[in-house]
Amino acid sequence: MDWVDTVRRTRKAAIHDEFDRRVSSQAASLREALAAGNFDGEFTLGLELEGYAVDTDGRLVTIPDAVFETGCQRELGQHNAEVNTPATTFDPAGITEQARSLNERVGILRDELADYDYRFVTDGMWTLGPPQGALAYLTAAHEVAGQQIPSNLSSAARYYALDADITAGGPVELSLPGCQRTFSSILVESLATSMQVHIQPPMGEFAQYFTLAVRTLGPMLALAANAPFLPPSLYTDPAPETVLDAGVELRVAVFESMNVREPGKVRLPADIEHPVDAVDCIVADRRCAPYLREWVEDGPREGFIDDHWEFLHKQGTFWRWVRPVFGPTGPRLEYRVLAAQPSTEGVIAFQALLAGVLHGLVVTDHPLAELPWEVTHDSFYAAARDGFDATLAWVTQAGERTNDPRVIYPELFDIARVGLRDRGFETERINELVGPLEERWATQTSPSVWKREQVRDRLDDGTALSTAIEAMQRAYIERCCVNDPFAEWEATHD
């Protein structure tokens, strides 16, 4: 089917009705399977890691089509790629396999790009645009069959349909200190790149793990922060202090710019009490660019994915910072708040830390779930703005509310160690995984802090803001592309 026809079909009322009917029917099937206890998979982990491609000067480039034949996946922008790891058990052997698989897949992608003199960067946000400039890249469009199409959107019907659906509600607005802009397409979201940890706990504890995951968002986001700057050409008020103080994790505002209608699709999820509640939340979410299986798949439906195809498609646009993801072995939670990290070592460390924290909270009967949702909400956005200096929120093991990071982070790391030990990890391996992240807290240094210091040092030397950001970004790319552990970056601080 021609993609122009696909986009038009996704906007027809009859298609909306049929899609909703199928989603409702498939959701009923899921509810029955959950009630019957048909899902009882192992405790597993997985992850997704996004990034972007640059040339030898660090400038954004389009990834050649041939690269996507090697196992990586497309993302929103033509500069984006994503690698996924297969699910493994949550135990020492599983984490070792996660690291091996991630390094192998990132290595293959980097080797493929090297044939074009390109490099793959894992980062929270790109700031060095292509030669024509970031603003020109994000706003470029051309006309096809009477429709304005973003020129640098990945050429997949799904992305064109999403763009048409979302922008039908109005322009995409990016509102940050120093930047007030509107965009006619969703391509602005391709500024941000993330890592997503997938955790499938025992079925009977899924809701508990999900609720606890939401309560950890603030402290975890501050620890992983890696997006303090936009491309310089996007600033409408480039006063240095305004830009430096705009926030440590601008990915949050960039992704939430997709909320052109109320209620926004990108937000914190509601709490759930049972896995079936997650099904209901997905069904109730606003429909976005509905697809029907026969548009892309021929033949009879066979197996879980085919039988729930439309429901799973809708699940894919259930954009919450923690979201439920249903599959053949049951629901898993997808933790979407973490920026892509500078090294694969850092990615695996966060995967292990998060899994250890959530499991530790459960096995110790920790009262963190008592933290009110509204307080969790405020803690999350404070962390995106202020990082380690944020007013975070926590409940201690003793049941006391605290905003003191000197209490929050030591307890968080201690709980992670408890959780990892309970899954069979030895102390030495726990230290290897958690130690570098504890060092971030001890030194108050996240990738965002490092980036700000790099820019501030150059400003103090009399460098213009745009030049300082670009120089910082090139320094980041050099270290990232040789996979230097972030904990060692200070030794080579410029």
C-alpha positions in Angstrom: 0.0 0.0 0.0 1.3 3.4 -0.9 2.2 5.4 2.2 0.1 8.4 1.1 -2.9 6.1 0.9 -2.1 4.7 4.3 -2.0 8.1 5.9 -5.3 9.0 4.4 -6.9 5.8 5.6 -5.7 6.3 9.2 -7.8 9.5 9.2 -11.1 8.0 8.0 -13.9 7.6 10.5 -14.7 4.1 9.3 -11.1 3.0 10.0 -11.3 4.6 13.4 -14.4 2.6 14.2 -13.0 -0.7 13.0 -9.7 -0.1 14.8 -11.5 0.6 18.1 -13.7 -2.5 17.6 -10.6 -4.7 17.2 -8.8 -3.1 20.1 -11.8 -3.6 22.4 -12.1 -7.3 21.3 -8.4 -8.0 21.7 -8.4 -6.2 25.1 -11.2 -8.5 26.2 -9.1 -11.5 25.2 -6.2 -10.2 27.2 -8.4 -9.7 30.3 -9.5 -13.3 30.1 -6.0 -14.5 29.7 -4.9 -12.5 32.7 -7.8 -13.7 34.8 -7.0 -17.3 33.8 -3.4 -16.9 34.8 -2.2 -17.8 31.3 1.0 -15.6 31.7 3.7 -16.9 33.9 7.0 -16.0 32.3 10.4 -15.8 34.0 11.7 -12.7 35.7 13.4 -11.1 32.7 15.3 -8.0 31.5 15.8 -6.3 28.2 16.6 -2.9 26.8 16.5 -0.5 23.9 19.2 2.0 23.1 18.8 4.9 20.7 21.4 7.0 19.1 22.3 9.1 16.1 24.9 9.2 13.4 27.4 12.0 12.7 30.2 12.6 10.3 33.9 13.0 11.2 33.2 16.7 12.1 30.5 15.6 14.5 27.7 16.9 12.4 24.4 15.1 12.0 24.0 12.8 9.0 21.4 10.6 7.4 21.9 6.9 8.1 22.1 4.9 4.8 19.3 2.4 4.2 21.8 -0.5 4.0 22.8 -0.1 7.6 19.3 -1.1 8.7 19.8 -4.5 7.1 22.2 -5.5 9.9 19.8 -5.7 12.8 19.3 -2.2 14.0 15.9 -0.4 13.7 14.8 3.0 12.4 13.6 5.7 14.7 11.8 8.9 14.0 14.6 10.9 12.3 16.7 9.8 9.3 19.7 10.3 11.6 18.4 7.9 14.2 18.9 4.2 14.9 18.0 1.9 17.8 19.5 -1.4 19.0 17.6 -3.9 21.1 18.8 -6.7 23.3 16.8 -10.0 23.6 15.2 -10.7 26.9 17.3 -12.6 29.5 16.7 -13.8 33.0 17.3 -11.4 35.8 20.4 -13.0 37.3 24.2 -12.7 36.9 24.3 -14.8 33.7 21.4 -12.7 32.3 23.1 -9.4 32.9 26.4 -10.7 31.4 24.4 -11.7 28.3 22.7 -8.3 28.2 26.2 -6.6 28.2 27.5 -9.0 25.6 24.5 -8.6 23.3 24.5 -4.8 23.6 28.2 -4.5 22.9 27.9 -6.8 19.9 25.0 -5.0 18.4 26.4 -1.5 19.0 29.7 -2.7 17.6 28.1 -4.0 14.4 26.3 -0.7 13.9 29.4 1.3 14.4 31.4 -0.9 12.0 28.7 -0.5 9.4 28.6 3.3 9.8 32.4 3.4 9.7 32.2 2.2 6.0 30.7 5.6 5.3 33.1 7.6 7.6 30.1 8.0 10.0 29.9 7.4 13.8 27.1 6.2 16.1 26.6 8.4 19.2 24.6 7.5 22.3 23.6 10.7 23.9 20.6 12.5 25.4 20.3 15.1 22.7 22.2 16.1 19.6 23.4 19.7 19.4 25.5 19.7 16.2 23.2 19.8 13.3 24.0 19.0 9.7 25.7 21.6 7.5 22.4 23.4 6.7 21.8 23.9 10.4 19.6 22.3 13.0 16.6 24.6 12.5 16.6 24.2 8.7 16.9 20.4 9.2 14.0 20.2 11.6 11.7 22.4 9.5 12.5 21.2 6.0 9.5 19.9 4.1 8.3 19.1 0.6 4.9 18.4 -1.0 3.7 14.9 -2.0 0.2 14.4 -3.3 -0.9 17.7 -1.9 0.5 17.0 1.6 3.5 18.7 3.2 5.9 16.1 4.3 8.9 16.6 6.8 11.9 15.9 4.5 14.0 14.4 7.3 11.4 12.1 8.9 12.2 8.4 8.5 10.5 7.2 5.4 8.0 4.8 7.0 4.2 5.1 6.6 3.8 4.8 10.4 5.9 7.9 11.1 4.0 9.9 8.4 0.7 8.8 9.9 1.8 9.8 13.4 2.9 13.2 12.1 -0.4 13.8 10.3 -2.4 12.8 13.3 -0.5 14.7 16.0 -0.2 18.0 14.0 -3.8 17.9 13.1 -4.3 19.2 16.7 -2.0 22.2 16.1 1.7 22.9 15.8 4.3 21.3 18.0 5.4 23.9 20.5 8.8 23.8 22.2 8.8 26.0 25.3 12.0 26.2 27.3 14.0 28.9 28.9 15.7 30.6 26.0 13.6 28.8 23.4 10.1 29.5 22.3 9.4 27.9 18.9 6.6 26.2 17.0 7.2 23.4 14.5 4.9 22.1 11.8 5.9 18.5 12.3 6.9 16.0 15.0 10.4 15.8 13.8 11.5 18.1 16.6 11.1 15.0 18.9 14.1 13.4 17.1 16.3 15.8 19.0 16.1 13.4 22.0 17.6 9.9 22.3 16.9 7.5 25.2 17.5 4.1 26.6 14.6 2.1 27.8 14.9 -0.7 30.3 12.4 -3.5 30.1 11.6 -5.5 33.2 9.1 -8.4 33.4 8.6 -9.3 37.0 6.5 -12.2 38.3 2.9 -11.7 37.1 1.4 -11.4 40.6 3.8 -8.6 41.4 3.5 -6.6 38.2 1.4 -3.8 39.6 3.6 -3.4 42.6 6.8 -3.2 40.4 5.0 -0.7 38.1 3.9 1.6 41.0 7.4 1.5 42.5 9.0 2.3 39.1 7.0 5.5 38.9 8.2 6.5 42.5 11.9 6.2 41.4 11.6 8.5 38.4 13.0 11.6 40.0 16.2 10.2 41.6 17.0 8.0 38.6 16.4 10.8 36.1 18.9 13.1 37.9 21.5 10.4 38.0 21.2 9.7 34.3 20.7 13.3 33.1 22.4 13.9 29.7 20.5 16.6 27.8 21.2 20.2 29.1 21.5 21.9 25.7 19.6 22.3 22.5 21.3 23.0 19.2 22.4 26.6 19.4 20.4 27.8 16.4 17.1 26.8 18.2 17.5 29.3 21.0 15.4 32.4 20.6 17.0 34.0 23.6 20.6 32.8 23.7 21.7 34.6 26.9 24.3 32.3 28.4 22.9 32.1 31.9 19.4 31.5 30.6 20.7 28.6 28.5 22.9 27.2 31.2 20.1 27.2 33.7 17.4 25.8 31.4 17.5 22.3 32.9 19.6 19.2 33.0 17.2 16.9 31.0 15.6 18.8 28.2 14.5 15.5 26.7 11.4 15.7 28.9 10.2 19.0 27.4 11.1 17.9 23.9 9.2 14.7 24.1 6.2 16.3 25.8 6.1 18.9 23.0 4.1 16.1 21.3 1.2 16.9 23.6 -0.7 19.2 21.2 -4.0 18.1 22.6 -5.4 17.6 26.1 -4.9 15.3 27.9 -1.3 14.9 26.7 -0.2 11.5 25.6 3.3 12.0 27.0 3.1 12.1 30.8 3.4 10.1 34.0 1.1 7.1 34.1 -1.7 6.6 36.5 -1.2 4.0 39.3 -2.5 0.5 38.7 -3.6 -2.1 41.2 -3.8 -5.1 38.8 -2.3 -5.9 35.4 -5.8 -5.7 33.9 -5.8 -2.0 34.9 -2.9 -1.5 32.4 -5.1 -3.0 29.6 -7.9 -0.6 30.5 -5.5 2.4 30.5 -4.3 1.5 27.0 -7.8 1.1 25.7 -8.9 4.4 27.2 -5.9 6.3 25.7 -6.5 8.6 22.8 -6.3 6.8 19.5 -3.4 7.9 17.4 -2.8 7.0 13.7 -4.7 3.7 13.8 -3.5 0.9 11.7 -5.1 -2.4 10.6 -3.0 -5.6 10.3 -3.9 -6.3 6.7 -2.2 -3.1 5.6 1.1 -4.6 6.4 0.6 -8.4 7.0 -0.9 -11.0 4.8 -2.3 -14.4 5.7 -4.2 -15.7 8.8 -3.5 -14.6 12.3 -1.3 -17.0 14.2 -0.1 -16.5 17.7 -0.3 -13.8 20.4 1.1 -10.9 18.3 -1.1 -11.5 15.3 -4.2 -12.2 17.6 -3.6 -8.8 19.4 -2.1 -6.8 16.5 -4.3 -3.7 16.7 -4.1 -3.6 20.5 -0.3 -3.8 20.4 -0.3 -1.0 17.8 -2.2 1.2 20.1 0.1 0.2 23.0 2.9 1.5 20.9 1.5 5.1 21.1 0.7 4.9 24.8 3.5 7.3 25.6 4.0 7.3 29.3 7.3 7.8 31.1 6.7 4.3 32.5 4.4 2.2 30.4 3.1 -1.4 30.4 4.0 -3.5 27.3 2.1 -6.7 26.7 3.7 -9.7 24.9 3.4 -13.4 24.6 4.9 -14.1 28.0 2.8 -11.4 29.8 3.2 -7.7 30.6 6.5 -6.0 31.2 7.2 -2.4 32.3 9.2 -0.2 30.0 11.1 2.5 31.9 11.5 5.4 29.5 12.9 8.2 31.5 16.6 7.5 31.1 18.7 9.4 28.6 21.0 7.3 26.4 24.4 7.1 28.2 27.9 7.8 26.9 29.0 4.2 27.1 27.5 0.8 26.9 29.0 0.1 30.4 26.8 3.0 31.7 23.7 1.6 29.9 24.1 -1.8 31.6 24.8 -0.2 34.9 21.5 1.6 34.8 19.7 -1.5 33.7 21.1 -3.4 36.7 20.6 -0.5 39.1 16.9 -0.1 38.2 16.2 -3.8 38.3 18.1 -4.1 41.6 16.2 -1.1 43.1 12.8 -2.3 42.1 13.4 -5.9 43.3 15.0 -4.6 46.5 12.0 -2.5 47.3 9.7 -5.5 46.8 11.7 -8.0 48.8 12.3 -5.6 51.7 8.6 -4.6 51.8 9.8 -1.0 51.4 7.0 1.7 51.9 8.0 3.8 48.9 4.7 3.1 47.2 3.1 5.2 49.9 4.6 8.3 48.3 1.6 10.2 46.8 1.4 10.3 43.0 1.3 14.1 43.0 4.5 14.3 45.0 6.1 11.9 42.6 5.0 14.0 39.7 6.6 17.1 41.2 9.8 15.3 42.0 10.1 14.1 38.4 9.9 17.5 36.9 12.1 19.0 39.5 14.8 16.4 38.7 14.5 17.3 34.9 15.0 20.9 35.8 17.6 20.9 38.6 19.3 17.4 38.6 21.1 16.7 41.9 20.0 20.1 43.3 16.3 19.2 42.8 13.8 18.9 45.6 13.3 15.1 45.2 10.8 13.0 47.1 11.2 9.7 48.9 9.9 7.5 51.7 12.6 5.9 53.8 12.6 2.3 54.9 11.4 3.6 58.3 8.4 5.1 56.6 9.5 8.7 56.9 9.1 11.3 54.1 12.3 13.0 53.0 13.5 15.5 50.3 17.1 15.2 51.4 19.2 13.7 48.6 21.9 12.8 51.2 19.3 10.3 52.5 17.7 9.3 49.3 20.7 8.2 47.2 22.5 6.1 49.8 19.3 4.3 50.5 18.6 3.8 46.8 22.0 2.3 46.3 21.7 0.1 49.4 18.3 -1.2 48.2 19.8 -1.9 44.8 22.5 -4.0 46.4 19.9 -5.9 48.4 17.9 -6.6 45.3 20.9 -7.8 43.2 22.1 -10.0 46.0 18.7 -11.6 46.2 19.0 -12.4 42.5 22.4 -14.2 43.0 24.9 -11.4 42.3 28.2 -11.5 44.2 29.5 -8.4 46.0 32.3 -7.9 43.5 29.9 -7.9 40.5 27.5 -5.6 42.3 30.4 -3.2 42.9 31.3 -3.3 39.2 27.7 -2.4 38.2 26.6 0.0 40.9 29.9 1.5 41.9 30.3 3.9 38.9 26.8 5.3 39.5 27.5 5.7 43.2 30.5 7.7 42.1 28.3 10.0 40.1 26.4 10.8 43.2 29.5 11.2 45.3 31.1 13.6 42.9 27.8 15.3 41.9 28.7 14.6 38.2 26.2 13.4 35.6 26.8 13.7 31.9 24.7 16.9 32.0 26.9 18.3 34.7 30.0 17.5 32.6 28.5 19.1 29.6 27.6 22.3 31.5 31.1 22.5 33.0 32.6 22.1 29.5 30.5 25.0 28.2 31.0 27.2 31.2 34.8 26.8 31.1 34.8 27.9 27.5 32.5 30.8 28.2 34.9 31.9 31.0 37.7 31.9 28.4 35.7 34.3 26.2 34.2 31.8 23.8 30.8 32.5 22.3 27.9 30.4 23.5 27.3 28.6 20.2 31.0 27.8 19.7 31.2 26.6 23.3 28.3 24.2 22.9 29.7 22.9 19.6 33.2 22.3 21.1 31.6 20.5 24.1 29.6 18.3 21.8 32.7 17.3 19.8 34.6 16.5 23.0 31.6 14.3 24.1 31.5 12.5 20.7 35.2 11.7 20.8 34.9 10.1 24.2 31.6 8.4 23.5 32.7 6.8 20.2 35.6 5.0 21.8 33.2 3.8 24.5 35.2 5.4 27.4 33.5 4.7 30.8 32.0 8.0 31.9 33.7 7.6 35.4 37.0 8.1 33.6 36.1 11.3 31.8 37.2 13.6 34.5 40.8 12.5 34.0 40.7 14.0 30.5 38.6 17.1 31.4 39.4 20.0 29.0 
